[in-house]
Amino acid sequence: MVLLDGLSLSLDDLQRIATDHVAVGLAPAAARRVDAARAVVDAHAARPEPVYGINTGFGALAEVAIAPDQLAALQVNLLRSHAAGVGEPLTVPEVRAIMALRANVLARGCSGIRRATLEALIAMLNAGVHPRVPSRGSVGASGDLAPLAHLALVLIGEGEVIPHVSGAAALSAAGLTPVALGPKEGLALINGTQASTGVLALAVLRAARLARAADIAAALSIDALRGSARPFDARIHDARPVPGQQASAANLRALLDGSALNASHAHCGKVQDAYALRCAPQVHGSAREAITFAHRLASIEANAATDNPMVFAEDGDIVSGGNFHGAPVALAADTLAIGLAQLATISERRTDRLMTPHESGLPAFLIRDSGLNSGLMMAHVTAAALTAEIKTLAAPSAVDTIPTSAGREDHVSMSMGAALKAARIVSLVAHVLAIEVLAAAQALDLLAPLTTAPPLQRAHAAVRAVVPTLVVDRSPAPDIDAITTLIDTATLERACALHFR
């Protein structure tokens, strides 16, 4: 079980909650903070003075006073009116990540929610009641209002869950009771960046696996193209001490150590390899730096209070601010997207070289009887198509802003759009790398009896366990998907039996 305290949730634990369905609980210290903050809200709700989100309207309607007997209806109306999302729903792991993040933020004790309401959200997560959350509709302004509203509606017995069951029916089937909201609770459930942060966090973790897979793919291609390992000399990379670059170079040295193919480079007459080979650490390393940046900001945001207004129990204050603004998340997602695009563009170039006889010294499109057979010609075309799409998606979202809420929200972050694009890029890059691995494994078969290094022999064997050598034409699509799964599950990485940096 992962205990939520609003302060120490790691992205690795979030992954376990999201994908492994690890149970969640509320830390005792967090429960006490939640109770203290709620007492402050109850005290303010009993007074006639206007306090944003408790006895006023929202956004551009913040100056509209709400009568005491309408405070509960105010919160329900907030959820209903803000559930305006459209488009394909978020995946179950993404929804679970969002639920866990929102519960963790509430556990910090700055939201003013009742403990019973927070525990109901945790119970819904543990019971596997997953709200159907449309992916589009947030500009990351007052947080991710639309997606979080769709999530919160199920908590009060409305909305819809995955797959297409009413929220009321899903709660009943799980033995749970809908929540009757008190003052500020609707706002506490939807005001924050947890939708964009949840999508980003899972993308970041997957991206880290792709960075290691990219080093494996590059090493396979470098050996298949009889490239040199000399550009990965530690002295070169210590002279430009970018940590990601140094790590990638170290991985390539370890992967290529002991290769008969690499040793043959000294006798082939080439003085230098193409950039796609010898500059792999510089490019992969830059992507790693982008991933590290995104990981750091996502980790901070996972434990950040992003509500408005904020409740400070120790002072008895409720203060309106702007922590809901998604700028940090948007910049992290955009940076991640740009970094991952680098992995795709250089991978596609290596695949192209493997296909081209005067570059590879191998049969065209890596198939004997080229002409009768087309080999991996179209697999490379797919890599090119995916890479082109990645380039388009990598254009940053954070530079855009469209004022909303009658001008009250006059600068918005576009964090949800940025996170969705980053997640899409992660999926596309995984396929681009899989195509490179497919091509490099085929090239190594054509180079037999020359052998690659032991770690790469093990990687090659892992590929051949799910994809046979191409002898005559067949559809490459299942092969690409099978290798993508090897990459996503870290099976290819584990097969190398190395300590990756």
C-alpha positions in Angstrom: 0.0 0.0 0.0 1.1 3.6 -0.8 0.2 6.0 2.0 -0.6 9.5 0.7 0.7 12.4 2.7 0.8 15.2 0.1 4.5 15.5 0.5 6.4 12.4 -0.6 4.7 10.6 -3.5 7.3 9.5 -6.0 6.7 9.0 -9.7 7.7 5.3 -9.3 4.9 4.8 -6.6 2.5 6.7 -8.9 3.3 4.2 -11.7 2.6 1.3 -9.3 -0.8 2.8 -8.4 -1.6 3.5 -12.0 -0.5 0.3 -13.7 -0.2 -2.3 -11.0 -3.3 -1.2 -9.1 -1.4 -1.0 -5.8 -3.8 0.1 -3.0 -3.7 3.6 -1.5 -4.2 4.9 2.0 -4.2 8.2 3.9 -1.3 8.8 6.2 -2.3 9.7 9.8 -0.5 13.0 9.8 -2.2 14.0 6.6 -5.6 13.1 8.1 -4.9 15.5 10.9 -3.9 18.3 8.5 -7.1 17.7 6.4 -9.2 18.0 9.5 -7.5 21.2 10.6 -8.0 22.8 7.2 -11.6 21.8 7.1 -12.3 23.5 10.4 -11.0 26.7 8.8 -13.4 26.3 5.9 -16.4 25.6 8.2 -15.6 28.7 10.2 -15.4 30.9 7.1 -18.6 29.4 5.6 -20.5 30.4 8.7 -19.6 34.1 8.3 -21.3 36.6 5.9 -18.0 37.9 4.5 -17.4 36.8 0.9 -14.7 34.1 0.5 -13.9 32.9 -3.1 -15.1 29.5 -3.8 -17.0 29.1 -0.6 -19.9 31.6 -0.8 -19.2 33.2 -4.2 -19.4 32.2 -7.8 -16.3 31.1 -9.8 -14.0 32.6 -12.3 -15.5 35.8 -13.8 -18.5 35.2 -11.5 -16.3 35.6 -8.3 -18.2 38.7 -7.2 -21.6 37.0 -7.2 -22.6 36.3 -3.6 -24.2 32.9 -2.8 -26.8 32.5 -0.1 -26.0 30.1 2.8 -28.7 27.7 1.9 -27.3 27.4 -1.6 -23.7 26.5 -0.8 -24.1 22.8 -1.3 -25.9 23.3 -4.6 -23.1 25.7 -5.7 -20.5 22.9 -5.4 -22.7 20.4 -7.3 -23.4 22.9 -10.1 -19.7 23.6 -10.4 -19.0 19.9 -11.1 -21.9 19.6 -13.6 -21.1 22.8 -15.5 -17.4 22.2 -15.7 -17.7 18.6 -17.0 -17.4 19.9 -20.6 -14.7 17.6 -22.0 -14.7 16.0 -25.4 -12.7 13.5 -27.4 -11.3 10.1 -26.7 -11.2 9.2 -23.0 -8.0 9.0 -21.0 -6.7 5.5 -20.4 -7.3 3.6 -17.1 -3.7 4.1 -16.0 -3.9 7.8 -16.7 -7.2 8.1 -14.8 -5.7 6.2 -11.9 -2.7 8.4 -11.8 -4.9 11.5 -11.8 -7.1 10.1 -9.0 -4.0 9.3 -6.9 -2.5 12.7 -7.6 -5.7 14.6 -6.7 -6.0 12.5 -3.5 -2.4 13.2 -2.6 -2.8 17.0 -3.1 -5.9 17.0 -0.9 -3.9 15.1 1.7 -1.5 18.0 2.0 -4.1 19.9 3.9 -4.4 23.1 1.9 -7.7 22.3 0.2 -10.2 22.4 3.0 -12.0 19.2 1.9 -13.6 16.9 4.5 -11.7 13.9 5.4 -14.7 11.7 4.6 -14.8 13.1 1.0 -11.1 12.4 0.5 -11.4 8.9 1.9 -14.3 8.3 -0.5 -12.1 9.3 -3.4 -9.4 6.9 -2.2 -12.0 4.1 -1.8 -13.2 4.7 -5.3 -9.6 4.4 -6.6 -9.0 1.2 -4.6 -12.3 -0.3 -5.8 -11.3 0.2 -9.4 -14.1 2.6 -10.1 -12.5 4.6 -13.0 -14.3 7.7 -14.2 -14.5 8.2 -18.0 -12.5 11.3 -18.5 -12.5 13.0 -22.0 -9.0 14.0 -22.9 -9.8 17.4 -24.4 -11.2 20.5 -22.7 -8.5 21.9 -20.4 -6.3 24.9 -21.1 -4.4 24.5 -17.8 -5.7 27.8 -16.5 -7.5 27.3 -13.2 -6.0 23.9 -13.4 -7.5 21.0 -15.3 -11.1 21.9 -14.5 -12.9 19.9 -17.2 -11.2 16.6 -16.8 -11.2 16.8 -13.0 -14.9 17.6 -13.1 -15.6 14.5 -15.1 -13.7 12.6 -12.5 -15.4 14.2 -9.5 -18.9 13.7 -10.9 -18.6 10.0 -10.3 -17.8 10.6 -6.7 -21.2 12.2 -6.2 -23.0 9.5 -8.1 -23.2 11.1 -11.5 -21.1 11.0 -14.7 -19.8 7.8 -16.3 -17.1 5.3 -15.7 -15.0 3.0 -18.0 -16.5 1.2 -19.7 -19.8 3.2 -20.3 -21.5 2.6 -17.0 -23.2 5.3 -15.0 -21.3 6.6 -12.0 -24.2 5.8 -9.7 -24.3 2.2 -10.9 -20.6 1.8 -10.6 -20.5 3.1 -7.0 -23.4 0.8 -6.1 -21.7 -2.2 -7.6 -18.6 -1.4 -5.6 -20.5 -1.0 -2.4 -19.7 2.7 -2.2 -22.0 5.6 -1.4 -22.2 8.9 -3.4 -20.8 11.9 -1.5 -22.9 14.9 -0.6 -20.6 17.8 -1.0 -20.1 20.6 1.5 -18.9 24.1 1.1 -15.7 24.4 -1.1 -15.5 20.7 -1.8 -16.4 20.8 -5.4 -13.8 23.4 -6.0 -11.3 21.4 -4.0 -11.8 18.4 -6.2 -11.2 20.1 -9.5 -8.9 23.1 -9.0 -5.4 21.8 -9.8 -3.1 20.5 -12.5 -3.5 16.8 -11.7 -4.8 15.7 -15.1 -1.9 17.2 -17.1 0.5 16.1 -14.4 -0.8 12.5 -14.4 -0.5 12.2 -18.1 3.0 13.8 -18.1 4.2 11.7 -15.2 3.4 8.4 -17.0 4.9 9.7 -20.2 8.1 10.7 -18.4 8.6 7.2 -16.9 8.0 5.6 -20.2 10.4 8.1 -21.9 13.2 7.0 -19.5 12.8 3.5 -20.7 13.0 4.7 -24.3 16.2 6.5 -23.6 17.9 3.3 -22.6 16.3 1.4 -25.5 17.6 4.1 -27.9 21.2 3.3 -26.7 20.5 -0.4 -27.4 19.1 0.3 -30.8 22.0 2.6 -31.7 24.6 0.0 -30.6 22.9 -2.7 -32.7 22.9 -0.4 -35.7 26.5 0.8 -35.2 27.7 -2.8 -35.1 25.6 -3.8 -38.0 27.0 -0.9 -40.0 30.6 -1.8 -38.8 30.9 1.5 -37.1 33.6 2.5 -34.7 33.3 2.6 -30.9 36.1 5.2 -30.6 33.8 8.2 -30.6 32.4 6.8 -27.3 35.8 7.1 -25.6 35.1 8.4 -22.0 37.7 11.2 -22.4 35.7 12.8 -25.2 32.6 12.9 -23.1 34.3 14.0 -19.9 35.6 17.0 -21.8 32.0 18.0 -22.3 30.4 16.8 -19.1 26.7 16.8 -19.9 25.5 14.0 -17.6 23.0 12.5 -20.1 25.7 12.4 -22.8 28.2 10.8 -20.5 25.6 8.2 -19.5 24.7 7.4 -23.1 28.4 7.0 -24.1 29.0 4.7 -21.2 26.1 2.6 -22.2 27.3 2.4 -25.8 30.8 1.4 -24.7 29.4 -1.4 -22.5 27.1 -2.6 -25.2 29.7 -2.8 -27.9 32.5 -4.2 -25.8 33.8 -7.4 -27.2 32.3 -7.1 -30.7 34.0 -8.8 -33.6 32.1 -6.5 -35.9 33.4 -3.4 -34.2 36.9 -4.6 -34.2 36.6 -5.0 -38.0 36.1 -1.2 -38.3 39.9 -0.6 -38.1 40.3 -2.5 -41.4 37.4 -1.1 -43.4 39.1 2.1 -44.6 36.6 4.5 -43.1 38.0 7.5 -41.2 34.8 8.7 -39.6 31.2 7.4 -39.3 28.1 9.5 -40.0 26.7 11.7 -37.3 23.8 9.3 -36.7 26.4 6.8 -35.4 29.2 8.8 -33.8 27.0 11.6 -32.4 24.6 9.2 -30.7 25.7 10.1 -27.2 25.4 13.8 -27.8 21.9 13.4 -29.2 20.7 10.7 -26.9 22.3 12.6 -24.0 20.4 15.8 -24.8 17.1 13.8 -24.8 18.1 12.4 -21.4 18.6 15.9 -20.1 15.1 16.8 -21.3 13.7 13.7 -19.6 15.5 14.6 -16.4 14.1 18.1 -16.4 10.5 16.9 -17.0 10.9 14.2 -14.3 12.0 16.8 -11.8 9.1 19.2 -12.4 6.6 16.3 -12.5 7.9 15.1 -9.2 7.5 18.5 -7.6 4.0 18.9 -9.0 3.0 15.5 -7.7 3.3 16.9 -4.2 2.4 20.5 -4.8 -0.7 22.2 -3.4 -2.3 23.7 -6.6 -5.7 24.8 -5.2 -7.4 28.1 -5.1 -8.1 29.5 -2.6 -5.4 27.9 -0.4 -6.3 27.1 3.2 -3.6 27.7 5.8 -4.9 26.0 9.0 -2.0 27.2 11.2 -3.1 30.8 10.6 -6.8 30.3 10.1 -6.4 32.0 6.7 -7.9 31.3 3.2 -5.9 33.0 0.5 -6.6 33.3 -3.2 -3.6 32.8 -5.5 -2.6 31.1 -8.7 -0.8 27.8 -8.0 -3.3 26.1 -10.3 -1.6 27.7 -13.3 0.0 24.8 -15.4 3.0 26.7 -16.7 5.6 24.4 -15.0 3.8 21.3 -16.4 3.5 22.7 -19.9 7.1 23.6 -20.1 8.1 20.2 -18.7 5.9 18.4 -21.3 7.1 20.6 -24.2 10.7 20.0 -23.2 10.1 16.2 -23.0 8.5 16.3 -26.4 11.4 18.1 -28.0 13.9 15.8 -26.4 12.1 12.7 -27.5 11.9 14.0 -31.1 15.7 13.9 -31.1 15.6 10.2 -30.3 13.2 9.6 -33.2 15.0 11.7 -35.9 18.4 10.1 -35.3 17.0 6.6 -35.1 15.2 7.0 -38.4 18.5 8.1 -40.0 20.3 5.0 -38.7 17.5 2.8 -40.1 17.8 4.5 -43.4 21.5 3.7 -43.6 20.8 0.1 -42.8 18.4 -0.1 -45.8 20.9 1.5 -48.3 23.4 -1.0 -49.8 26.2 1.6 -50.4 26.0 2.6 -46.8 25.5 -0.8 -45.2 27.3 -3.2 -47.6 24.2 -5.4 -47.2 21.4 -6.4 -49.6 18.9 -3.6 -50.4 16.3 -3.4 -47.7 18.0 -6.2 -45.8 16.5 -9.0 -47.7 18.2 -11.6 -50.0 16.6 -11.7 -53.5 15.9 -7.9 -53.4 13.4 -7.2 -56.1 11.5 -10.3 -55.8 11.3 -9.4 -52.1 10.9 -5.8 -50.8 12.2 -6.7 -47.3 12.0 -3.9 -44.8 11.5 -1.1 -47.3 8.0 -0.2 -46.0 9.1 -0.6 -42.3 11.5 2.3 -42.9 8.7 4.3 -44.6 6.6 3.8 -41.5 9.5 5.1 -39.4 9.8 8.1 -41.6 6.0 8.8 -41.3 6.1 8.5 -37.5 9.1 10.7 -37.3 7.4 13.4 -39.5 4.4 13.3 -37.2 6.6 13.5 -34.1 8.3 16.7 -35.5 4.8 18.3 -35.9 3.7 17.3 -32.4 6.9 18.6 -30.9 6.0 22.2 -31.6 5.5 23.7 -28.1 2.1 24.3 -26.6 3.3 26.6 -23.8 4.0 29.5 -26.2 0.2 29.7 -26.9 -2.4 31.3 -24.7 -6.1 32.0 -25.4 -7.9 34.1 -22.7 -11.0 32.4 -21.2 -13.6 33.1 -18.5 -14.6 36.5 -19.9 -11.0 37.6 -19.7 -10.5 36.7 -16.0 -8.2 33.9 -17.1 -6.3 36.0 -19.5 -3.1 33.9 -19.6 -3.4 30.2 -19.8 -0.8 27.4 -19.9 -2.0 24.8 -22.4 -0.5 22.2 -20.0 -3.0 19.5 -20.8 -2.4 19.8 -24.6 1.3 19.7 -24.0 1.0 16.6 -21.8 -1.2 14.8 -24.3 1.2 15.6 -27.1 4.2 14.4 -25.1 2.4 11.1 -24.3 1.5 10.7 -28.0 5.2 11.3 -29.0 6.3 8.6 -26.5 4.2 6.0 -28.2 5.4 7.0 -31.6 9.1 7.0 -30.6 8.7 3.5 -29.2 7.6 2.3 -32.6 10.4 4.2 -34.4 13.0 2.6 -32.1 11.3 -0.8 -32.6 11.8 -0.5 -36.4 15.5 0.3 -36.0 15.9 -2.7 -33.7 14.0 -4.9 -36.3 16.3 -3.7 -39.1 19.5 -4.0 -37.0 18.7 -7.5 -35.9 18.1 -8.5 -39.5 21.4 -6.9 -40.6 23.2 -8.9 -37.9 21.7 -12.1 -39.3 23.0 -11.2 -42.8 26.5 -10.5 -41.4 26.9 -14.0 -39.8 29.2 -15.6 -39.0 30.7 -12.3 -37.7 29.3 -11.8 -34.2 28.3 -8.7 -32.2 29.2 -8.1 -28.6 27.8 -10.4 -25.9 25.2 -7.9 -24.5 23.9 -7.2 -28.0 23.9 -11.0 -28.8 21.5 -11.3 -25.8 19.4 -8.4 -27.1 19.3 -10.0 -30.6 18.2 -13.3 -29.0 15.4 -11.5 -27.2 14.2 -10.1 -30.5 14.5 -13.5 -32.3 12.4 -15.0 -29.5 9.4 -13.1 -30.8 10.3 -12.2 -34.4 12.0 -14.7 -36.7 14.6 -13.7 -39.3 13.1 -12.3 -42.5 13.7 -14.8 -45.3 10.9 -14.0 -47.7 8.4 -11.1 -47.5 5.8 -11.0 -44.7 3.9 -8.2 -43.0 6.3 -6.3 -40.8 3.5 -4.8 -38.7 3.3 -7.7 -36.1 7.1 -7.7 -35.9 7.1 -4.0 -35.1 4.4 -4.3 -32.5 6.2 -7.3 -30.9 9.5 -5.4 -30.6 7.7 -2.3 -29.3 6.4 -4.5 -26.5 9.9 -5.7 -25.7 10.9 -2.0 -25.4 8.0 -0.9 -23.4 8.2 -3.7 -20.9 12.0 -3.2 -20.6 12.4 -6.9 -21.7 15.0 -5.8 -24.3 16.9 -3.8 -21.7 16.9 -6.7 -19.2 18.1 -9.1 -21.9 21.3 -7.2 -22.2 22.2 -8.0 -18.6 24.0 -4.7 -18.1 23.7 -2.0 -15.5 22.4 0.8 -17.7 23.0 4.4 -16.7 
